[in-house]
Amino acid sequence: MTAPALALRTLDAWDARWDAYVKAHPDGTFFHLYGWRRVVERTTAAAPHYLYAERDGVVCGVLPLFASGLR
């Protein structure tokens, strides 16, 4: 039996599954929550790139990135 495919996706708008995953993960912090994206966008010139891994419609990993000077 093979494992379901893992999909890497971009997050362009708030999705409750992102924050639920972060809150349930033992290493999740408020810096990983979607709301932190708005803080960084409003206070810096860094461009957000939020990526997440999904398997069978379930979020199984998140990667919030900010690129400086690329806006």
C-alpha positions as CSV (number, residue, x, y, z in Angstrom):
1,M,0.0,0.0,0.0
2,T,1.4,3.4,-0.9
3,A,1.0,6.6,1.1
4,P,-1.2,9.3,-0.2
5,A,0.6,12.0,-2.2
6,L,2.0,15.0,-0.4
7,A,1.1,18.3,-2.0
8,L,3.0,21.6,-1.5
9,R,0.7,24.6,-1.7
10,T,0.9,28.4,-1.3
11,L,-1.3,30.2,1.2
12,D,-2.5,33.5,-0.2
13,A,-5.5,34.1,2.1
14,W,-6.3,33.1,5.7
15,D,-7.2,29.4,6.2
16,A,-8.3,28.2,9.6
17,R,-6.4,24.9,9.0
18,W,-3.0,26.8,9.1
19,D,-3.6,28.2,12.5
20,A,-5.1,25.0,13.8
21,Y,-2.0,23.1,12.7
22,V,0.3,25.6,14.4
23,K,-1.6,25.6,17.6
24,A,-1.6,21.8,17.8
25,H,2.1,21.5,17.0
26,P,4.4,21.3,20.0
27,D,6.9,23.7,18.4
28,G,4.4,26.1,17.0
29,T,4.7,29.8,18.2
30,F,2.7,32.9,17.5
31,F,5.4,33.8,14.9
32,H,4.0,30.8,12.8
33,L,0.4,32.0,13.0
34,Y,-1.2,33.6,10.0
35,G,-1.8,36.9,11.9
36,W,2.0,37.4,12.2
37,R,2.0,37.8,8.4
38,R,0.0,41.0,8.7
39,V,2.3,42.4,11.4
40,V,5.4,41.8,9.2
41,E,3.6,43.2,6.1
42,R,2.6,46.4,7.8
43,T,5.9,47.1,9.5
44,T,8.6,46.0,7.0
45,A,9.2,45.8,3.3
46,A,9.5,42.0,3.4
47,A,7.3,40.0,1.0
48,P,5.5,37.0,2.5
49,H,5.6,33.6,1.0
50,Y,3.5,31.1,3.0
51,L,3.8,27.5,2.0
52,Y,2.2,24.4,3.5
53,A,2.2,20.7,3.0
54,E,-1.1,18.9,2.6
55,R,-2.0,15.2,2.5
56,D,-5.6,14.1,1.8
57,G,-6.8,17.6,2.6
58,V,-5.0,17.7,6.0
59,V,-2.3,20.3,6.7
60,C,0.8,18.4,7.8
61,G,3.5,21.1,7.7
62,V,3.8,24.9,7.4
63,L,6.6,27.2,6.3
64,P,6.1,31.0,6.7
65,L,8.8,32.8,4.7
66,F,9.5,36.5,4.3
67,A,11.8,37.8,1.5
68,S,13.5,41.1,2.2
69,G,13.8,43.6,-0.7
70,L,11.7,41.7,-3.2
71,R,8.5,43.7,-3.2
